[in-house]
Amino acid sequence: MTNEPQPSWRKPAGIFLIMALIIAWAVLVASLSPWVGEWPVLVQAIFYLVAGIVWIWVLPLKALLRWMELGRWRG
């Protein structure tokens, strides 16, 4: 008989939160499209590239991943 660890509820909850944060960020950025659409194409591309990278720092993904794995928010 093996003593297998029980699955943690934090991982499914964390995945749900990450998906919700990604959707919220996408909706926020997409809501700016009426104004961004008037910009030159190159400036639009830079804006969307930066917006696609910035969400990693703006949203608390690192802390959320740590909580999912270890059960605490800080290292």
Residue pairs with C-beta under 8 A, 6 or more apart in sequence:
8 68
8 71
10 67
10 68
10 71
11 68
13 68
14 64
14 65
14 67
14 68
15 68
17 64
18 61
18 64
21 55
21 59
21 61
21 64
22 55
25 55
25 58
25 59
29 48
29 51
36 44
36 47
36 48
37 44
39 47
63 73
63 74
66 72
66 73
66 74
66 75
67 73
